[in-house]
Amino acid sequence: MNELSRDELLAEAECRGNAYKFLSVCYRLPDEEWRETMAAARNASIHPRLEELVGTTPPDRDDLRVDYAKLFVGPFEVLAPPYGSVYMEQHGRAMGESTLDVERRYREEGLDIGLDEPADHIVAELEFLYYLVVNEAEALRNDDLETAATYLEKQRSFLESHLGNWIGEFATNVAENATTEFYRTLGRETARFVDGDLNRIREQLERLDG
């Protein structure tokens, strides 16, 4: 791998990390801090696959909060449950074996995601991928290609076993049940980005193996 290709990989990793971080913020409660982060994202380097989402102007915060509650919180029917286990476990059982595996992966990395939610919440899983991509980028900066490949493999494994496994059904629920354009776009673009990133990771690992 020459210096230019390493620089290209580093730039791509940084862009991908920003994308996962940005998506994780999008699924948080839309409070004032959330709006400031969204505004800053318009001036940041964002992944091309998320440009449509960044360009969507959120409506008034009250409208967003109502839509957020209906989609992800309740108090009655939750239209788009934000937990992987709901989609991966038999009968939609929350906090199943898949959640325990997510917790194990976090512990192996020495992480505390810092949410008052189960480990397989959409925000936590996106934050975890952000962490893995940031470590890939740091290894690339240090010309440590072996460590970079290790973190790329961890991303592939996590996406195949967890987020990439349930993001399609979840995102469809978001897009079909949202009443605001922001959340409809968020659902579509989240699935598109995650699916595309998993394919990119697989291709990159194949090239490294070759």
C-alpha positions in Angstrom: 0.0 0.0 0.0 1.5 3.3 -1.0 1.3 6.6 0.9 -1.5 8.0 -1.4 -3.7 4.9 -0.9 -3.2 5.1 2.8 -4.2 8.8 2.8 -7.3 7.9 0.8 -8.3 5.2 3.2 -7.7 7.6 6.1 -9.9 10.3 4.6 -12.6 7.7 3.9 -12.5 6.3 7.5 -12.8 9.8 8.9 -15.8 10.5 6.7 -17.4 7.2 7.7 -16.8 7.9 11.4 -18.4 11.3 11.1 -21.4 9.6 9.4 -21.9 7.1 12.2 -21.6 9.8 14.8 -24.0 12.0 13.0 -26.6 9.2 12.6 -26.3 8.4 16.3 -27.1 12.0 17.2 -30.1 12.0 14.8 -31.7 9.2 16.9 -31.4 11.1 20.2 -34.1 13.2 21.7 -34.4 16.4 19.7 -33.6 18.9 22.4 -31.6 22.2 22.0 -28.2 20.4 22.1 -29.5 18.1 19.3 -30.4 21.1 17.2 -27.0 22.7 17.6 -25.3 19.4 16.6 -27.6 19.2 13.5 -26.7 22.8 12.6 -23.0 22.1 12.9 -23.3 19.0 10.7 -24.2 21.2 7.8 -20.8 22.7 7.9 -18.9 19.5 8.6 -17.5 16.9 6.2 -20.3 14.4 5.9 -20.5 11.2 3.9 -22.0 11.7 0.4 -24.7 9.1 1.2 -26.1 11.4 3.9 -26.2 14.6 2.0 -30.0 14.3 1.5 -30.5 13.9 5.2 -28.2 16.8 6.1 -30.1 19.0 3.6 -33.5 18.2 5.2 -34.6 21.1 7.3 -36.1 19.8 10.5 -39.5 21.3 11.4 -40.2 23.0 14.7 -38.8 21.1 17.7 -42.2 20.4 19.1 -43.2 18.6 15.9 -40.0 16.6 16.1 -40.5 15.6 19.7 -44.0 14.4 19.1 -42.8 12.3 16.1 -39.8 11.0 18.1 -42.1 9.9 21.0 -44.5 8.1 18.7 -41.8 6.3 16.8 -39.3 5.3 19.5 -40.8 5.8 23.0 -44.6 5.4 23.3 -46.3 5.5 25.9 -48.7 3.3 23.9 -47.7 1.4 20.8 -44.1 2.1 19.8 -44.1 2.3 16.0 -40.4 1.8 15.4 -38.8 0.1 18.4 -35.1 1.2 18.5 -33.8 -2.1 19.9 -32.1 -4.8 17.9 -33.4 -7.6 19.9 -37.0 -6.8 19.0 -36.2 -7.6 15.4 -33.7 -10.4 16.0 -35.2 -12.4 18.8 -38.1 -14.9 18.5 -41.5 -13.2 19.2 -39.7 -9.8 19.3 -38.4 -10.4 22.8 -36.3 -7.5 24.1 -33.1 -8.1 26.1 -32.4 -11.6 24.6 -29.2 -13.4 23.6 -28.5 -10.9 20.9 -28.4 -8.1 23.5 -26.0 -10.0 25.7 -23.7 -10.5 22.7 -23.7 -6.7 22.1 -22.9 -6.1 25.7 -20.0 -8.6 25.4 -18.6 -6.8 22.4 -18.7 -3.5 24.2 -16.9 -4.9 27.3 -14.2 -6.4 25.1 -13.5 -2.9 23.9 -13.6 -1.5 27.4 -16.6 0.7 26.5 -19.4 2.2 28.5 -21.7 3.7 25.9 -23.4 5.9 28.5 -27.1 5.4 27.7 -29.9 4.7 30.1 -31.0 2.1 27.5 -30.3 -1.5 26.6 -27.0 -2.1 24.8 -28.7 -2.8 21.5 -30.4 0.6 21.2 -29.9 2.2 17.8 -27.9 5.0 19.3 -25.5 2.7 21.2 -24.9 0.5 18.2 -24.2 3.5 15.9 -21.9 4.9 18.6 -20.0 1.6 18.8 -19.4 1.6 15.1 -18.2 5.2 15.3 -15.7 4.0 18.0 -14.5 1.1 15.8 -14.0 3.4 12.7 -12.2 6.0 14.8 -9.8 3.3 15.9 -9.3 2.2 12.3 -8.5 5.8 11.4 -6.0 6.2 14.2 -4.2 3.0 13.2 -4.0 4.3 9.6 -2.5 7.6 10.8 0.2 5.5 12.6 0.8 3.3 9.5 -0.4 0.3 11.5 -2.2 -1.5 8.8 -2.6 -4.7 10.7 -4.5 -2.9 13.5 -6.5 -1.0 11.0 -7.6 -4.2 9.3 -8.5 -5.7 12.7 -10.9 -2.8 13.4 -12.3 -3.1 9.9 -13.0 -6.8 10.6 -14.7 -5.9 13.9 -16.9 -3.5 12.0 -17.9 -6.2 9.5 -18.6 -8.7 12.2 -20.8 -6.3 14.2 -22.7 -5.2 11.2 -23.3 -8.7 10.0 -24.3 -10.0 13.4 -26.2 -7.0 14.7 -27.0 -3.6 13.2 -26.8 -4.6 9.6 -29.1 -7.6 10.5 -32.0 -5.5 11.7 -31.6 -2.0 10.3 -33.7 -2.7 7.2 -36.9 -3.6 9.1 -36.3 -0.9 11.7 -35.7 1.8 9.1 -38.8 0.8 7.1 -40.8 1.2 10.3 -39.4 4.7 10.8 -39.9 5.8 7.2 -43.4 4.4 6.9 -44.7 5.7 10.3 -43.0 9.1 10.6 -45.1 12.2 10.2 -42.2 14.6 9.7 -40.0 14.7 6.6 -36.9 14.6 8.7 -37.6 11.2 10.2 -38.9 9.8 7.0 -35.6 10.7 5.4 -33.7 9.5 8.4 -35.2 6.0 8.1 -34.4 5.7 4.4 -30.9 7.2 4.6 -29.9 5.1 7.6 -30.6 1.8 5.9 -29.0 3.0 2.7 -25.8 4.1 4.4 -25.4 1.0 6.7 -26.1 -1.4 3.8 -23.6 0.5 1.6 -21.0 0.7 4.2 -21.2 -3.1 5.0 -20.6 -3.8 1.3 -17.7 -1.4 1.2 -16.1 -3.1 4.2 -16.5 -6.5 2.7 -14.8 -5.3 -0.5 -12.0 -3.7 1.4 -11.3 -6.8 3.4 -11.3 -8.9 0.2 -8.7 -6.6 -1.3 -6.6 -6.9 1.9 -6.8 -10.7 1.9 -5.8 -10.7 -1.8 
